[in-house]
């Protein structure tokens, strides 16, 4: 009987943009592939990336999505000649109809395409982007209050069970 392969690829880091869910109300999401260079892949496998300042831009002619402002750190062992630019624009890979639909919704709803997460799936890097509409300061306060109320209720219920 053959031995099972090591699932070490499942332990690769997931880079999340947790603040985006606080700053934006995410209406829908789309999983895209991302076009990377060799040193970028190795940096992502080490978790050297930040989605904090990132956003995506959609073009109608030709239909493309570009990830802008995402910082993928340099991979040291590659040497100076083989390094990539950390914040360069990276092409996202999605179906034409999905790109057209998402770009049209951005124009209609006045939202922003925000990268939510970079993760590995089947040995390939994937980006989860979301159509986000900005929240006002009042909405943010309301979400903080509801989160604290839920936490308090959970604490009270756990004490009650003991």
GUMI-955160 format. One record per residue (C-alpha): residue in one letter; x, y, z. Coordinates in Angstrom, 3 decimals, m for minus. Layout:
REM GUMI-955160
["A"; [X; Y; Z]]
...
REM end
This chain:
REM GUMI-955160
["X"; [0.000; 0.000; 0.000]]
["X"; [1.388; 3.416; m0.931]]
["X"; [2.176; 5.996; 1.718]]
["X"; [0.116; 9.173; 1.730]]
["X"; [1.877; 12.343; 0.679]]
["X"; [2.901; 14.848; 3.325]]
["X"; [0.226; 17.533; 3.653]]
["X"; [2.814; 20.238; 4.415]]
["X"; [1.313; 22.496; 1.735]]
["X"; [m1.832; 22.781; 3.883]]
["X"; [0.199; 24.467; 6.622]]
["X"; [1.237; 27.368; 4.423]]
["X"; [0.292; 30.798; 5.760]]
["X"; [m2.968; 32.551; 5.025]]
["X"; [m2.613; 36.312; 4.734]]
["X"; [m5.801; 38.105; 5.795]]
["X"; [m6.983; 41.682; 5.663]]
["X"; [m9.065; 41.725; 8.839]]
["X"; [m9.468; 45.485; 8.888]]
["X"; [m11.260; 45.475; 5.519]]
["X"; [m14.313; 43.776; 7.039]]
["X"; [m14.439; 46.585; 9.601]]
["X"; [m13.957; 49.436; 7.101]]
["X"; [m16.220; 48.033; 4.363]]
["X"; [m19.501; 46.217; 4.160]]
["X"; [m18.648; 43.289; 1.864]]
["X"; [m21.535; 42.619; m0.524]]
["X"; [m20.035; 39.707; m2.465]]
["X"; [m16.744; 37.888; m2.935]]
["X"; [m14.831; 36.307; m5.801]]
["X"; [m11.922; 33.859; m5.714]]
["X"; [m9.222; 34.740; m8.265]]
["X"; [m5.874; 33.342; m9.197]]
["X"; [m2.898; 35.689; m9.092]]
["X"; [m0.050; 36.016; m11.572]]
["X"; [3.229; 35.940; m9.610]]
["X"; [6.957; 35.793; m10.265]]
["X"; [9.233; 33.176; m8.696]]
["X"; [10.554; 35.250; m5.815]]
["X"; [6.998; 36.428; m5.032]]
["X"; [5.810; 32.842; m4.680]]
["X"; [8.601; 32.044; m2.233]]
["X"; [7.884; 35.201; m0.219]]
["X"; [4.182; 34.328; m0.016]]
["X"; [5.011; 30.811; 1.169]]
["X"; [6.947; 32.461; 4.026]]
["X"; [4.025; 34.795; 4.779]]
["X"; [5.877; 37.998; 3.821]]
["X"; [2.838; 39.923; 2.530]]
["X"; [0.468; 42.671; 3.620]]
["X"; [m2.979; 43.402; 2.197]]
["X"; [m3.560; 46.522; 4.322]]
["X"; [m3.213; 49.140; 1.576]]
["X"; [m4.374; 46.966; m1.319]]
["X"; [m7.279; 47.312; m3.709]]
["X"; [m8.217; 45.947; m7.125]]
["X"; [m8.974; 47.811; m10.338]]
["X"; [m11.193; 46.440; m13.083]]
["X"; [m10.829; 47.352; m16.762]]
["X"; [m13.536; 46.715; m19.343]]
["X"; [m11.398; 46.725; m22.497]]
["X"; [m9.812; 44.188; m22.340]]
["X"; [m11.523; 42.692; m19.281]]
["X"; [m8.797; 42.491; m16.631]]
["X"; [m8.481; 42.807; m12.876]]
["X"; [m5.306; 44.261; m11.395]]
["X"; [m4.270; 44.041; m7.752]]
["X"; [m2.679; 47.320; m6.669]]
["X"; [m0.892; 48.312; m3.480]]
["X"; [m0.427; 44.829; m2.027]]
["X"; [3.030; 44.507; m0.504]]
["X"; [4.819; 41.190; m1.042]]
["X"; [8.214; 41.404; 0.641]]
["X"; [11.463; 40.633; m1.102]]
["X"; [12.859; 37.103; m0.905]]
["X"; [16.374; 37.488; 0.513]]
["X"; [18.075; 34.339; m0.863]]
["X"; [17.124; 35.293; m4.450]]
["X"; [19.827; 37.955; m4.604]]
["X"; [19.613; 41.529; m5.829]]
["X"; [19.345; 40.721; m9.535]]
["X"; [16.301; 38.438; m9.200]]
["X"; [14.181; 40.492; m6.829]]
["X"; [10.703; 41.766; m7.609]]
["X"; [9.211; 45.177; m6.899]]
["X"; [7.260; 44.717; m3.617]]
["X"; [4.182; 46.815; m4.524]]
["X"; [3.915; 46.265; m8.270]]
["X"; [0.510; 45.746; m9.903]]
["X"; [m0.344; 42.063; m10.244]]
["X"; [m2.859; 40.632; m12.690]]
["X"; [m5.739; 38.642; m11.215]]
["X"; [m7.049; 35.616; m13.090]]
["X"; [m10.810; 35.203; m13.365]]
["X"; [m13.393; 34.400; m16.030]]
["X"; [m14.283; 37.193; m18.423]]
["X"; [m17.957; 37.256; m17.402]]
["X"; [m17.034; 37.496; m13.703]]
["X"; [m14.696; 40.422; m14.398]]
["X"; [m17.344; 42.242; m16.447]]
["X"; [m20.053; 41.637; m13.838]]
["X"; [m17.885; 42.763; m10.933]]
["X"; [m16.604; 45.854; m12.765]]
["X"; [m20.173; 46.852; m13.663]]
["X"; [m21.316; 46.436; m10.045]]
["X"; [m18.447; 48.614; m8.819]]
["X"; [m19.649; 51.404; m11.105]]
["X"; [m23.322; 50.965; m10.164]]
["X"; [m22.921; 50.645; m6.394]]
["X"; [m19.929; 52.962; m6.081]]
["X"; [m17.901; 50.426; m4.158]]
["X"; [m14.318; 49.249; m4.071]]
["X"; [m12.736; 45.902; m4.847]]
["X"; [m10.837; 44.974; m1.689]]
["X"; [m8.483; 41.987; m1.259]]
["X"; [m9.695; 40.015; 1.763]]
["X"; [m7.358; 37.027; 1.850]]
["X"; [m4.436; 35.353; 0.068]]
["X"; [m4.255; 31.595; 0.552]]
["X"; [m3.017; 28.432; m1.143]]
["X"; [m5.322; 25.976; m2.875]]
["X"; [m3.956; 22.984; m4.736]]
["X"; [m0.455; 24.456; m4.757]]
["X"; [m1.610; 27.727; m6.331]]
["X"; [m1.982; 31.152; m4.742]]
["X"; [m5.550; 32.451; m4.643]]
["X"; [m6.879; 35.885; m3.735]]
["X"; [m10.339; 36.422; m2.305]]
["X"; [m11.546; 39.850; m3.367]]
["X"; [m14.747; 41.442; m2.176]]
["X"; [m17.001; 44.193; m3.441]]
["X"; [m17.002; 46.554; m0.495]]
["X"; [m19.055; 49.660; 0.216]]
["X"; [m17.482; 52.009; 2.752]]
["X"; [m18.996; 52.198; 6.211]]
["X"; [m19.641; 55.442; 8.010]]
["X"; [m18.251; 56.147; 11.461]]
["X"; [m21.674; 55.415; 12.989]]
["X"; [m21.837; 52.019; 11.297]]
["X"; [m18.404; 51.165; 12.659]]
["X"; [m19.462; 52.119; 16.188]]
["X"; [m22.601; 50.044; 15.811]]
["X"; [m20.608; 46.980; 14.738]]
["X"; [m18.248; 47.401; 17.718]]
["X"; [m21.228; 47.656; 20.092]]
["X"; [m22.954; 44.577; 18.647]]
["X"; [m19.690; 42.598; 18.844]]
["X"; [m19.205; 43.573; 22.510]]
["X"; [m22.840; 42.750; 23.332]]
["X"; [m22.486; 39.318; 21.736]]
["X"; [m19.283; 38.702; 23.697]]
["X"; [m21.014; 39.679; 26.954]]
["X"; [m23.959; 37.377; 26.221]]
["X"; [m21.615; 34.477; 25.459]]
["X"; [m19.768; 35.068; 28.749]]
["X"; [m23.023; 35.153; 30.701]]
["X"; [m24.230; 31.945; 29.051]]
["X"; [m20.946; 30.141; 29.756]]
["X"; [m21.119; 31.146; 33.441]]
["X"; [m24.700; 29.938; 33.606]]
["X"; [m23.743; 26.456; 32.371]]
["X"; [m21.031; 26.026; 35.028]]
REM end
